[in-house]
Amino acid sequence: MRKLNITLIYNNKNFLEFINSSNIIRSYNNTVYSYIEEIDSNSYKSLFQEIKDTGSWFYFNTPFENKSYLAFGNLFENETEKISRHEFSADIRIPTFFGGAMFPIPRKTDLWSDFKTEEWFVPEFILMKYESKYFLTTNLNDSLLNIPDVSNRLSRRLKELTEAVERNEKHTELNSGQVDYNTWRMQIDAALDQIKSGYVDKVVLARYLVKTLKKEAEVSQIILNLEERYPDCYIYLWRRKGSLFFGASPEKFISIRESKLSIDALAGSAKRGKDKNEDEEIAEALLNDSKNLFEHNAVLSYILDRIKDYASDIKHPERPRIKKLRNIQHLWTPVTAVINKEVPAGDLTKRLFPTPAVCGLPKERALGLIKKLETFDRGLYSGILGWKDAEGNAELTVSIRSGLLRNNFVYLFAGCGIVDGSDSKEEFKETELKLKPILNLFYS
Ligand SMILES: C=C(O[C@@H]1C=C(C(=O)O)C=C[C@H]1O)C(=O)O
């Protein structure tokens, strides 16, 4: 294994100054003291090449901001309300909490037992890449440590991330089989009956696939491939206990910076064309297709309705735009607004989640139908994932186009919005397009 230099980066003088200043302001419980230092790119890159499917860590890349985070170690868990923060470096903002929430249906199996229904944790360390600069954040709590202690702890954590573990080769699938076309058709027909009777306007049904991995997954390769192939998507990987949940999502759930809010309405899909002309024809047809526009508008009108009491200056383009990805294109309406000062960010998340892009309309009825018709646990698939800070800022994605690695299996998930006029064969094809980003990582 290459030697990792990151253990040596602490600048003694700055760190001591930080400890002293932290001692002065030290008066609350649950305070996070964040020491941020720039590190050299080689340390970061060498760690990245060595990262394994072991330990507990969280990786989140928001390419449109040129920022990625690798968070590891656990200082606090689920204490969002109580934590205040003292940062040493004022120039650069670092998120406080990383984590996410599952799609809100109680689980029937053990597939997701390595994750919690909802978790927001304060990591011990965060490696951040911002444009061409690299930073290490060390988070400390009230039992402040000295430099050798912190360095040792960092070395231990890095070892956990980079050391491969021997695996027992005998495993059984936790959720055997898959949703094949016949099962899918019956589910879509049942949903269409409910739509025709007027019980729901839209419901998003998903299917899953299980594949055996032929060899150990190479995590650094997964990250590199996803980042290269999906340069406009959120790239996320969350490793916890024996599971790795990961994906490349085109969908922003919510982004909050001070009072600026932005949300994606993303729904309505079509394949990519074989050449530029065909691609444009397909996009044009999608922009004028009443079924897809209905699916899309269900999401947009829901978002506008849910934020109207919390925000002002709500803006969005009059007609949807097209978001093009490698295998698929979508109808997309970006919504921006200014949040009323008195609203906590968590309230907005609760009001919006899950949107009709992954659930349906009316929400509670669609949730009931999904619970009744789907035969697997969605878990973190179609949940939310990302970061928040103690000041109410947040960057969360809808965790779609995702897979779960567990033992020697990869579980893949994809869904689509069902509305009046949906056809089970076409929707099945659409799920295949949506499964591709993950499937191609292992079987191309
Ligand atoms: C549910 C998924 O995607 C969602 C459903 C879409 C649709 O039905 O057209 C499009 C984008 C996403 O909001 C998925 O990828 O699994």
The ligand as an SDF file (V2000), in Angstrom:
LIG
                    3D

 16 16  0  0  0  0  0  0  0  0999 V2000
  -38.0020    7.1760   -9.8000 C   0  0  0  0  0  0  0  0  0  0  0  0
  -36.9610    7.4650  -10.5850 C   0  0  0  0  0  0  0  0  0  0  0  0
  -36.8640    8.6130  -11.3190 O   0  0  0  0  0  0  0  0  0  0  0  0
  -37.8380    9.6510  -11.2100 C   0  0  0  0  0  0  0  0  0  0  0  0
  -38.9500    9.4440  -12.1510 C   0  0  0  0  0  0  0  0  0  0  0  0
  -38.9450   10.0040  -13.4090 C   0  0  0  0  0  0  0  0  0  0  0  0
  -40.0610    9.6870  -14.3990 C   0  0  0  0  0  0  0  0  0  0  0  0
  -40.9720    8.9370  -14.0460 O   0  0  0  0  0  0  0  0  0  0  0  0
  -40.0090   10.1480  -15.5540 O   0  0  0  0  0  0  0  0  0  0  0  0
  -37.9200   10.8930  -13.7940 C   0  0  0  0  0  0  0  0  0  0  0  0
  -37.0010   11.2920  -12.9130 C   0  0  0  0  0  0  0  0  0  0  0  0
  -37.1060   10.9490  -11.4810 C   0  0  0  0  0  0  0  0  0  0  0  0
  -37.7710   11.9390  -10.7980 O   0  0  0  0  0  0  0  0  0  0  0  0
  -35.8040    6.5350  -10.7070 C   0  0  0  0  0  0  0  0  0  0  0  0
  -34.8450    6.8660  -11.3990 O   0  0  0  0  0  0  0  0  0  0  0  0
  -35.8210    5.4620  -10.0860 O   0  0  0  0  0  0  0  0  0  0  0  0
  1  2  2  0
  2  3  1  0
  2 14  1  0
  3  4  1  0
  4  5  1  0
  4 12  1  0
  5  6  2  0
  6  7  1  0
  6 10  1  0
  7  8  2  0
  7  9  1  0
 10 11  2  0
 11 12  1  0
 12 13  1  0
 14 15  2  0
 14 16  1  0
M  END
$$$$
